[in-house]
């Protein structure tokens, strides 16, 4: 079955960097675009970055543009999110998912906390 396993989150000070990884399985990864989402406490889940199946096209939310970089390795069935210049408002649980999504399934997510 479809599975997403996110990793790489943690605690970081403002201005710091983290790289998230998402290992996908249960479908033909190279045929699907992939996205990173985040959900902060009390807020709706929002998409922050998307990458096409081949990796050629990338889109970012305005709030992270210029600071976050999405990439993928189709040989490893893994998508990454490099996050630089982190801000307290980036604090959230981060999730990856395919585009289109595989039904209602989401992975467990990975907590990123940016603290002063």
Order of alpha helices (4+ residues) and beta strands (2+ residues): beta-beta-beta-beta-beta-beta-beta-beta-beta-beta
